[in-house]
Amino acid sequence: MSLDHVSNGCFVCGPGNPIGLKLKFRLDSDVCRSEFTPDSHHAGYKDVTHGGIVFSLLDDVMANWLWLQGVQCFTAKADIRYRAQLPIGVLVDLEGRCLKRKARLALMEGKVLRRDTGEVVAEATASFMTKVE
């Protein structure tokens, strides 16, 4: 699904956001995937990626699992567990999965993993409300 005016300005994936991260998401079987390398503009403190950036990555990889299937949604509730710091300049892989869907609610899971070590940097579960057509 291509981005339209509704999501063009998204901070994480919108190509029209001049200060955005411009991530590109794809479905690989039943997993939404992307990758990201933080730079100095994403730091919370010296040489470490800000936790808000890490959560933004998780939020979008989960939401895009739905979006890429043509389902618009918004985050209703999220729980995040930070397991390790993410140094600036370290490439991470993002993974998003659907755990359960019931009516308008989708329970999702997301992970941020260091590509060099496989270490889980952060993981989250979230509930998303889907848009009623």
N, C-alpha and C positions, 0 to 999 in steps of 0.2 A: 504494500500500500504506500503510495507516495504521500509526502507531507503536503498539506494544503495550508491555507491561511490560518487555520485554527492552531496549528502547531509549529508554524514556520519560525516563530520567535522563542520557542522553547530553549531554556538555558542549556540543557544537556544535548538535545538532538536537533534543534532548529537551525537550518542552514542560514536563516535570515537574521540570527542574533549575532551582532558584531562582537560581543564579548563571551559568547557561548562556547561550550566544549565541542560542539559539532560531531558528536558520536554518531556512527552508523550502526544500526541494529539489524540483525538477521535471525531468521528461524533456522535452526539446525535440528531436524527431527522435531522433538518436543521441547527444545531448549532455545531460549532467546540468548543471543551472544553478541558481544562487542568487545573492544579493547580500548585501553586508555593509558597514556603516559602523562602523569602530572608534571607541570613545570613550576618554576618559581612563583608564578602568578597564583598558584593554587595552594600555597603554603599557609599553614596555621601558625607555625613557629618554625624556626630555622631548619630547613631541609626536610620538613615533614608535611605531608598533605593535610589540609584542614578536614576535620571530621564531617563538616557539612558537605564538602565536595564528595567525600566517600559515600555519604548517605544519598546524595543526589544521583550518583551512579547506580546505586542499588534500586532506588525508587524507579528510575527510568528503565532499567533492564527488566524489572517486573512488569511495569505498565506496558512496555513495548511487546511483551509476549501477547498481550491482548490486542494492542493496536495493530500489529502486523497481521492479525486475523480479522481486521475490520471492526474491532470492538473498541469504542471510545470509553474511557473510564477516568475515575479520579481516586486518589488515595483516601481511604476512610480511616485507616488506623495502621500504624507501623511500629514494629519492635526491631531494634538493631542491636547487634552484639559486635563490638569492636574487639578483635582478637590480637591485632598487631598494628604497629604504625606502618604507614606507607611512605617510604622515603621519596622525595622528589626525584624524578627521572627513572623510576622503576615501572616497567610495563606490567599492567594487570589485565587479566581476562575477567569478563563479566558474564555471569550466568543467571538466567531467570527461568523459573518453572512454575507451572500451575499445580497446586496441590489438590484443589477442590473447587468446584463451581456449584452454586446453588442459587437459582433464580438470578437476581442482579448482583450477587456477591461472588467475588473470586478471591480465594485464599492463595497467595503467591509466596514464593521463596526466591531469594536472591543471594548471590555470593560474589565477592571480589577476591580473586586469587592471584598471587604473584606468579608471573610466568616463569621467572628464573628458579624459584624454589618450590612452587606449588602450594605455598603456605596460604591459608585463609586469612586475609586481612580483616574482612568484616562479612557478616551475613545478616540477613533480615528476613522476617516474615511480615506480610502485610495483607490487609483486606482492601480490595478495590471494589467500588460500586461502578457498575456498568451503566452507560447511558441508555435510556429508554428511547427507542425510535418512534 
